[in-house]
Amino acid sequence: MLKFFCLINLVFTILLFPPDKLQAQTHPENTKFKHLTVNDGLSDNNVSSILQDKEGFMWLGTSDGLNKYDGYKFTIYRHNPSDTNSIGPGGIGCIYEDKEGLLWIGAGGSLSVLDKKTGKFKVYKNNPKNQNSLSNNNVSDIFEDKKGIMWIGTNGGGLNKFDKKTGNFFAYKNDPENPNSINCNNIVNCFEDSKGIIWIALWGSSNGGLCSFDKYSEKFTNYKNDPKSPKRGISGCVFDIVEDANGTMWIGNHNSGFPGLGAFDKEKKTVINQFIPNPKDKTSLSNGIVTCLNDDSKGHLWVGTMFGGLNILDKNTNKFAVFKNDPNNPNSISNNNIARIYQDNQGLIWIGTEGGGINIYDGNNNNFIVFKNNSQNEKSLKNNLVNSFFEDSKGRIWIGAGRGGLINFDKTNGEFNCFKKEIMLNGKKYPLGIITGIQETNGHQLWLGIGNSGVFEFDRSKHKYNPLPPFMNEKGEKDSCGLIVALLADSKKTL
């Protein structure tokens, strides 16, 4: 799963292949998808997590709340600072349903637990004064082991064990003096294998990689590359790990010493097969940055890449079927940046991508619903490069679209309205620049992060951009804010 890239405009794709046809699929360009977007009720096109619950509902985590999808409409849960029973703050990165049917939601600012019967959330956050609280509010992964213990991975706070009876957390963090501690506190994802060992994917250029945790001895084993035997272990940035039905562990990695996909033998503690891109072989892995994996119920390994589209590995031949976006084929996969792959209980494969809403494979009519720039329609999207999305407190969609400027989308008629593309600084006019972030405070103040220009408040009544006063450094001097890459308004309405 991809959690550390800026997911600008995340897409879902539902792709359905008859199981007996998958390995024979040699013409991905013939596969057709149907698209859904925020216009159909999804709270935000930035979707980073997918789950189907025991009742069959789909749950979608976005940067603007939690979405429940029943196949017809979306129900949206957003953080409400004045409601203690609402979901916690932060963009949602992971969703998990435990054995009791409770829904656990990990976000960039909290851990929330939803009781679907009451519709109420219980929120957990780090308390520096309480060592039994969540170690870090940036929750990256959640799972329940065979004994019913909840495990919470965080980005910066290591691995947490949660006791449901007491409500206490116990954190396992890196200790430089202890070789049996976890190698890194930045966890991407984790899972329990068939033998009860917890495997953890870690993010870090020097101390990331792969490690395992024995719950009984409470010792971590870190797997690192051996210069004398490069395939001995894995280091760097591991994005995803899955175990197939044969007990082989598959590792999606991005590292100069080990790019691509690896098959890892847990008994031998070594990589037994490695897949890297080969430009001369169309059946090889399409890209060396593997972002997400899924081993489906038929034994097919689905491999998502950054920039290289979707790959499906035939384990018998070690060959890949590759699905890439084709600008000349509106029925191709919508984007080559794959962020999440999920199989529902009907065998459908859901694929989160970066760049075009929700894609659904519809075997009946094979239609797309796509929003793109149309030079003949002044009410179409002004630019196909979308950098930021935001839905304000009144349900209006705001879009930062490359050089297309600030755009407001009308969900009732599907029209895009563009505002002027220039700003005033020190009495002079300048091009607006690329809008990299949009947020709202106090229910009416709309804030824009504009590249190197800084932070601006957009006056919606006068259609005017008002610059935020310069930042002050610790010496009380005016300081440049530098390049603005993201904005977030927290629960206290602080930007």
Summary of the structure (lengths in Angstrom):
residues: 495
radius of gyration: 23.0
end to end distance: 28.0
largest distance: 68.9
contacts: 1629
relative contact order: 0.12
helix: 2%
strand: 42%
